[in-house]
Amino acid sequence: MIRKIFKNEYFIELGLLLIFFIFETYTQNEYLLSSLVVLFGISFWVFPRDRKVKIWLWVIGMMLGFIIEVFMGFVSRSQYWNYGSFFGVPLWLPFVWGLGFESIYLLGKFIKQKI
């Protein structure tokens, strides 16, 4: 049972996201968080299923997330980053947007398999 869970890509990838959010809560090092997110993004591509889709989702999510964060920063700054060095946006945040796009895709696939 445990072996089957750890072979399942959904649990591994969601676990990696949980690790990132724990690191993000307790550290303010922008470069450490950015490299951690990039490593997690690359680990999403290790699994052979839907590799091209995951790469495209990550790239589109990064671009769209960056545009949204910068635009909303000009319109209404509802959150403030003390260490945002990339047009007022933390360096790791567009990467997390990309991982979020991938995670939503994987969650949808997981739900579809269970139905």
Secondary structure, DSSP 4 states (H G I P E B T S, - for coil): -HHHHHHSHHHHHHHHHHHHHHHHHH---HHHHHHHHHHHHHHHHHS-TTHHHHHHHHHHHHHHHHHHHHHHHHH---S--TT--BTTB-TTHHHHHHHHHHHHHHHHHHHHHH-
